[in-house]
Amino acid sequence: MSIQNKGSKRSAEVATEKPSKKSKHVEVSDVESESANTETSDSESEDDLDKMDSSDDDDNDDSRDSDKTVAGGDSEENPDKKTSKEQHEEQRKLLKERKNKRKSGVEVERIKKLWERLRVQNPPLPKEVRDKLSNETWELCEGVLGDLVLKHDASRVVQTLIKYSSKERRDDICKELRPYYYKLATSAYGKYLLIKLLHYGSKDSRAIIIKELHGKLRKLMRHREGAYVVEDMFVLYSTAKQRNLMIREFWGSQYAYFPDENDTRSIVEVCNESAEKKKLISGNLFGTIKASIEKGSIGFQILHAAMKEYVQIFEGQEVRDFIDLVTEQFASLVHTPEGCEVACIVLAKATAKERKGLLKSLREHAEALATNEHGQTVLQVIFMTVDDTVLVQKTFLPSFEDKMDTLLVNKYSRRPFIYLLNGLDKSYFSPLVLKDINRYSELSKETSKKPEAERRSQILKHFLPSFYNAFSKQAYDMLGENMGAQFAQELLYNNEFPEISTELREKSIDLIIDCVRGDLTNEDHLINRPYTPRLLKSLIQGGKWNKETKKVDEIPDISLGLEFAAKFVSEIFDSGKDEATLVSWITNKESSFVLVALCDKFKEFPKHDVAKEFVKHLKKQKKTIKKQEESNKGAKLLAKVLEL
């Protein structure tokens, strides 16, 4: 199963086929032809007639010539026997007579001729011409829509009419088709007409359709075609109140046939009223979920919403049964907000054996999981709850290894990796996200035995070399990205495993210095990006700013702070002797702030050899610093720091 949503955001537009050079009846799509067995006897007979018609038209000129030859030979023996061409003409005549005799047959033929002109898109018809054709078509369709919508070709006529009609006419069509909504929803081609009504219809029209199908949603979710209509109706065309009523229908018949729009109680509150009510609701939800999964609808958001209701009340053996039900297709849950919450709760409540199966189902989707808006939360919950850290490493690291450089700068996938480096840092996780994640962590305490910090540290040990390797391969590109520069900072600050990171950190520092060499006037130079100067200032400070103490909390033994500052000025400015480079850094609006950070750091160590020499050379550029324009705020601040 793919992590991407299957069927939840399909366009309401149905592609209209170009007019065929053969019979206009040969326009049934593959999807439509599959549904022929489910239609009434009238539609079956029409399909048979269409096949006859199309088979007649399939004869080309060559075959007709050969037919004439054969017919000529036979006619000598039997002069009364008709030729193949004559037989075909009789078949066409008979087909036309039969179609015209059927209910609304003449109207359908006239309507289809108008539709052939109305649906033309290239070149687009003038508005007045299209309006005239729409009016003529509507005059023929009004009152017989029920006979049209269940026929594959005539249904397309109504779809086109809806597309180009006014709001009032769409409302009229919606009301006239009211008795046919369920039939349309379960029809392989009728479902497109219903979705078109939802797409182009007014708020009132949508409310009518949703209300008419209420009470039938559980049955539709078990239907191959109907499930797609319910999904689009839930995701794209319903209000929050309507969604709530749709989900409540899965609770049982009482809520399906006697909905109370004013009842805002949650499923937990309702189930707390009595054990009998909880058992009934739980059984109905699980039954609907199981049947829908068996029909292949596990990727639908409405089903995820039903699962979200169920996981709030399941307990004991129900937990085990539900996990067993979703394990093989677990990857299909994580792409929606409701499915993400279900997946996180399942992971939190799963046993060690069950988690092994869940991770196995995610192995092939590791990259998509990490880069998905909701999937990245699931990945982080895995890092926070699964005790078998070796299993986590074997499941995900091989898939991440070659693409780690892109994952580290992705706005979603970087978050689980930031967690590995820095825990639940409030700088990267909002209070709302932290609230949800902490809730999953609490749920996992029943099955997870290791302390969270120990689990995180063990996973980090596996991932740390891969982080550094990714940075070394794409240092320039990563430093040019805001997220890449942030991750580089957190990576260099982390010193949990000095035996792994010390040497790799030194190489990374050298890379950073090499990346900021060169002509600052070049637009592509990293110093002209807002993120790189910020990173350099942080590395010069050697730690993060503490809002409470109003000072920097320096991190020892990581070759940053004074050590980095000294190395930086030695290699970039030759300790200040390279006047040309020093002047270019003073005159640049971004790099001048880096010089301010260097001076602030060297003030703390006035006797340091590199510090003394660099400040001395910097003061020699007093005139250059003072003549900078007001727009160069870094240079103005530098003058104050140097007391010039």
N, C-alpha and C positions, 0 to 999 in steps of 0.2 A: 504493500500500500504506500502511496505517496503522502508526504507530509502536507503537500499543497492541498488547498481546499478543493474537494471534488463536487462541483455542482452548485455551490452556494452563491456564486456571483456570475451566473450566466446572463448574457444580455437578453433582454426581452425581444430584441429584433430577430426575426427569422429570415435568413437569407432567401431571397426569391430567385428561383431558377430562371435562366434565360429561356425564351420561347423555343421549343424544340422544332426542328425542321420536320419532324414526324408528327404523329398525332399529339394534340395537346393534352391527351389523357395520359400520356406516358410521362408523368411528372412526379410519380410517387417516390419519395426518398427511401433509403434503406430502412430507416427507423419506422417509416410508415408501413412499408410492406411487411415488416415483422408483426404488425398488429392486426393483420387481416383476419387472423383466426379468431380474434376477440370481438369482431363486429357482428351486427345483426345480419339476418339473412338478406335484407335488402342491400346492405353495403357489400356483402359477399358477392351477390350477383352482379353488382356494379363493377367490382374488381375483376370478375371473370370477363365481363363485357369489355372492360378496359384492356385486359390482356388480349382478347380477340382483336380489338381494334389496333393495338400496337403491333400484334403479330402480322396483321395485314400490311401495316405501313412499313414493316421491316423488309418487305420485298423490294429490292432495288431493280434498276433497269435491266441489269444483266440477268437476274433470276427470272424477270418477266419474259425476257427474250427466250430463255431456255424453256419456260412454261409454254410459250407459243409453239415452240418446235414440237414439244411432247404432245400438246393439245392437237396440233395439226395432224400428227401421226394417228392419234386416236380417233379423230373425227372422220377419217376415211373409213374406219371400221364401224363407227357409230355416229352418224351425222347429228343425232339429237343430243349427244353429250356436250355439256357446256365447257368452255375453256376456263382455265384458271383465273383469268382476268374477270370473266363474267361472274364466276363464283365469288370472287372477292368483292365485286360491286354489290352483289346481293347481300353479302354479309354486312357490309357497311350500311346499306339501306335498312336492313333488319335491326342492326344495332341502334341506329338513329331513332327508328320507330319505337323501340323498347324504352329508350331513355326518355323520349318525349311523353310516353304513356305513364311513366312513374310520377309520383307526387312532386310537383314543382319542376318537372323535367324541362318544360319549355323555358321557364324562367331561368333555370340554371344555365342553359345553353346561351341565352341572351346575356346573362350576367357575366359569364366567362369571357364573352367577346369584348364587353366593356372593360373587364379587368385586364385583359391583355394590353389595352391602351393605357389604363390607369397606372399600372405598375412600372411603366418605362421610367428608367432613371438616367439613362445616358442616350441622348442629351436630356436634361431635366425638363419636364413639362412646365409651361408657364402656369402661374397660380390659378388664373381664371379658367384655363383649360382643365386643370386637375380638379378644381372645384365643380365644374360642370359635369365631368365624368363621375365624380363622387356622388353628386346629387342624382344623376341618372341611375347609378348602381343602387343607391339607397332606395329609390322608388320601386325597383324590382325586388329588393331584398326584404323590405319592410313587411312583416307579417309571416314570412317564410324562413326566418333565420334558423329556427329549430331544425328545418329540413336540410339546411346548408352546412351547418357547423360540424356535422358528423360525417361528412363526405370529404375525402382527402383533398380534392381539387377545389371544391366550393369553399372549404374552410379557409383556404388561402385568400379567397376573395374577401371574406369578412375581415381577415387580418389586415389586408391592405386598406380596406374601408375604415377600420379603426385608426390606422396610422394617419390618414389624411382627412379625417372628419373633425368637426367642431366638438367642443366640450359637451354641448347639449345632445348632439347625435350619439356621442360615445355613451352618455348616460342612458339614452333610449335603448341602445344596443345591449348595454349591461342589464337593464331591467327585462328586456325581452328574452335574454338568454338565462335568466335566473333559474328556471327549472332544469337546465342542462349542465350546471357547473360540475356536478360530480362526474357525469359522463365525460365531460371535457377533460377533467383532471386525470381520468384513468385511460384516456385515449392517447395513443402514441403520437398523433398529430394534433388532436384537440387540445392537448396541454399547452401547445405554443399559442393558440388563440387565447386561452385563459390567462397566460402570462402577459400577453399583449394587452389584454384588458386591464390587468393590474398595473402595467407599465405606463400606459397612456391615460388610464382612467383617473377620475377625480378622487378626492379623499372620501367622498360619500360612496362612490362606486366601489372602491376598495373595501370599505366597511361592509357593503352589501355582500360582496363575494366571500369575505372572511367569515361573516355571520352565517351565510348559507352553508358553508363547509364545516362550520363548528359542529362537533358531535361525530364527525366522520374522519377526523384527523388520524386517529389510531389505525383505522382501516386503511387510509391512504398511505400511511408510513410503511405498511406491509406490501404496498403495491409498487411494482417496478417503475411505473410512470408517475403515479400519484405522489410518490416521495419527493420527486423533484419540484413539483408544484408547491407542496407544503414548505419545502426548504426555502424557495424563493419568496414565498408569501411571508415567512417568518423573518428572514434576514433583510429583505429589501423593501417590503411594502407594508409592514405593520408597525403600529405605535407600541410604546412600552407597555401600555395597559393591554393591548391586544395580544402581545407576546405572552404576557403573564397568564391570560385566559387560555391561550393555546397550550401552554405547558401544563396548566392545571387539568386540562382534558385528559392528560396521561395519568392523572391520579386515579381516575375511575369514572364510572357512568354518572354518578351523582354530579360531578363537576363538569362532565361533558354536556349533559342535557339540561342542567339547572345552574348555569354559571351566574355567579354573583360578582358584578363589576366592582362593588364597594368593599369586597372582602380583600383586605391587604395583608392578611396573616401569612407568615412564612410556612413552609412545609413542616419545619420543626415545631412551630407553635401548634399547628393542627394535629400533628401526630402525638403531641404531649397530652392531648385531651383524653385519649383512651388507647389502650394496647390494641384493641380490636381495629380501630381506625388506622393505626399505624401499620398493622399487618396487612390490611386491605390495600392501602395506598402503596406500600412497599411491593406487594405482589403484583399489582397492576403496572407499576413502573418497570419492574424487572422483566415482566412478560413482554411489554412493548419494546424495551431496549433489546432483549434477546432476539425477538422476531425481526426487528429492523436490521440488526447486525447480520443475521442469517440471510437477509435479502440484499446485503451489500451496501447498506446506508450508513456505515459507521463514520464516514467522513462528514456527515451533515451536521451543521451547527445546531439545528433544532434538537437533534438526538443528543448532542453534547449538553444542551441545556437541560434535557430530561435526566441525563446522567448526573448532572450537577445537583439536581434535586435529590436523586437517589443516594448519592454518597454522603449527603448530610444526615441521613437517617439509618443507613445500613449498619449492621453490627453482627458480631459473631460469625456464623457460617455464611451469612449473606456477603460479608467482605471477601471471603475466600472464593465463593462462587462468582462474584463479579470480577475479581482479578483474573480468574481462570477464563472468563468469557472474553475479556478484552486483551489478554496478553499477546496473542498472535498478531493482532492489528493495532497494537498500542501506539505505533507511530502516527496513525490517522487521527489521534486525539489532539495533538499538541499545537495545531495551527489556528485554533480559535480561543478566545478568552475563556469560554466555559469549558472547553476541552482541556485547556492548560490547567485549570483548577482541578478538574477531575484527575488528570494525570499526576499532578503533584500530591493529591490526597492518597491516590493509589500507591505511589512510591513511598509515601510516609507510613502507610499502614501495612505494606507488604512485608512478608518474611524474607529472610535471606535467600531462600530457594526461589521464591516468587520474583524477587528483584533480579535474580540471574536471568530468568526468562524474559522479564521486561526489558532489560538492557540488551539482550540478544536480539529482540525485535527492533531495537533502535540502531543497531550497529551499522546497517547499510544506509541509514539516514543521518549519520552523525553531523555532516556539514550543514545539511538543511535544518537540522535541529538547532544548531548553534546560531545560525544566521536568521532564524525566524523570530519575529517580534515576541511571540509567546513561548516558542520552543526554548529560547535561551533561559527562561525562568525554570523550565523543567530540567535543563542541564545543570543549573546551579543547585536545584533541590537534590539532584543525584549526587553532586559533590558534597552536599551537606548531610545526606542521610544514609548513603550506602557504605556499610562498614568494610566491605571487600574492596579496598582501594586498588589492589592489583587488577581486579576485574574491571574497575572503572578505567584504569590506564590502558588495558588491553582492548577494551571496547572502543574507546574514542581516540586515543593518541595516534594510532596508525593512520586514521582518516584525517586527522588535523595536521599531521607532520608536514606534508608538502604544501599545505595552504595556510600555514600558521601566520605568515606575514599579512595576508589579506584578512584573516579572522581577527587579528589584533587591532585593526583599524576600523572594523565594522562596528556600527553603533550598538548592535545587539550582542554579537558574539563576544565582544571584549569584556562584557560585564561578568560572566562567570570566571574569566581569567583574572580580572581585577580582584574578585573575591578570593581567589587562591593566593594572590600576592598580599592582599591588604585586609582581608576579612570583610565584614559588612560596614565599609567606610561610608559615613553619611554624605561624603562629598560626591559619591557616585550612586547612592541608592536613596530614593525619596522616602519620606516617612510612610507613605501608603504601601510602597513595595516592601519595605522592612516589616510592616505589620503583617502582610500576607506570608512572607518568607518565615518569619518567626512563628507563625501559626502552624505551618507545615513542620517546622523543626520540633514544636511541642508534640504534634501528633506522632512523630517518629520515635519518640522516647520509649514507646512500648516495645519497639522492635530493634532500634539502633542502640548498640551497647557502648561504642567508643565515644569519648568526649569530642565535641565538634572541632575544637582546635587541633586535636591530634589527627583527626580524619583529614582536615584541610591540609595540614602540614605534610602528611604522607602523600597526598595526591600532588601537591606542589613539587615535591622532590622528583616525581616522575616527569612533570611538565617543564621544570625550570630550564634544563638545557635546550629544549625546543624553543622556548621563548627567546633565549639569547641567540640561537642559530637563526631564527627568523629575523631578528633585528640586524644581525651582521650581514644578511643577504640583501636586505632592503632598507638600510639605515637612512639613506637620503630621502626616499619616498615616505618612510614612516615619520621622520622628523618634520616633513612638510605638511602633515596632517595633524589637526588638533588632537584627535584621539590617539594617534600614533605617538605624538610627543608626550601626552599624559601617561600612556602606558610605559614608555621608555623611562620616565621619571619614577614610576612606581616599581619598575623592574630593578633599577639601579639602587633604589632605597632599600629594597628587601635584602636582608642578610641572615635569613634563617638557616641557610646551608652554605657557610663560607667556604667549605671544601669544594663546593661546586661553583659558586658564583664569583669568588675573588678573581681568578684568572680571566673568566669571561667578562666580568665587569671592567677590568682594565682594558681589554680589547675594545669593548663598546665605547669607553671614554675616548680612546684614541680615534675611533671612527667618528664620533661626534665632533671632535676638534678638526679632523680632516674635512668634514662636511661644511664647516663654516669658514674655511679658507677661501681666498680668491677675491675678485673684484666685487665690492658691495654695490656698485652701480648697476650690475647685471640684475635684471628683474627676476631672474630665476634663482638668485642667491637666497639661501635659506634664511638669512638674517632679515630679509624683506617680508617674511611670513610672520604673523603676530605670535605664532606658537613657539618658534625656535628661541627668540630672545627670552621668552618667559621660562623656557626649560633651562637655558644657560644660567639665568639668575637663580633658579631653584638649586641647581647643582653647585653654584658658587656659595650659596647660603649653607648647603650641606644638610638640609632638613626642611620640615614643614613649619609654617607659621602657626603658632598656638594663640587662638583668640583670647583665651582666658588669661594666660600669663603675659600676653603682648610681646612675645619674643619667639625666635626660631628654636624648635626642638631639634638640635643637631643629632645625627645618627653616627655613632663612632665606628671606626674600622671599615669604612666603605670607600675610602680614597676620594671623598668629596669634601666640600667646604674649602678650607685653606689649601689643602693638597691639590684639589682640582684647580683652584684659582691660580696657584703658582705655576702649575703645568700649563694652564691655558695661556697666561701672559708670556711664558717662556717660548712657547711654540708659535703663537700667533704674532706677537709683537717683539720677539727676541728680547724679552724683559723690558721693552719700551724703547729699545735702540732703533727699531724700524719705524722711523718718523712718518713715512708715507702711509703705512698701514694704520698707525695710530691716528693720524689726521682723518683718514677715511672713516674710521669708527666714530670719531667725534662728530663729524658732519652728518652722519646718517642718523635719522630720527629714531630708528629702532635700536641700533647698536649702541648709541650713547647711553641708554639705560643699563646696558651690560657693564659699561665702564663705571657707572655709579655703583652697581652691585660689587664690583671688584674693589673700589675704593672703600666702601663700607666694610667689607671683609678685612682688608688690609689694615684698617684703623684699629682692629682688635689685636693685630700683631705688628705693631710699628717697628719692631726690631728685626723682623724677618727680612732676610737679604733681598729676596725677589720683591717683596712688598715695598721696601725702602727705595729700591732702584726704579721700580715702575712708577711710583708716585712722583718721584723726582722728575722723570722724563715727562710725565703727564702735566706737571706744573709748568714745564717749559713751553707748553702749548697754550699758555694763558691767553694770548691774543686770539688764537683760533677759536678757543672756547667762548670767549666773551663776544666775539663778533657774529656768533650764530643767531639766526632769526628766532623770534618768539615761538614759532611753530616747532622748533627743536627743543622741546621741553626737557629732554634728557640732558642736553648740553647746559641748559640753565641750571638744572639741579646739580650737575657735576661741578659747576662753578661754586655753588654753595658748599658742597661737600669738601672741596679742596680749599675753601675759604679764600677764593681769589678776589 
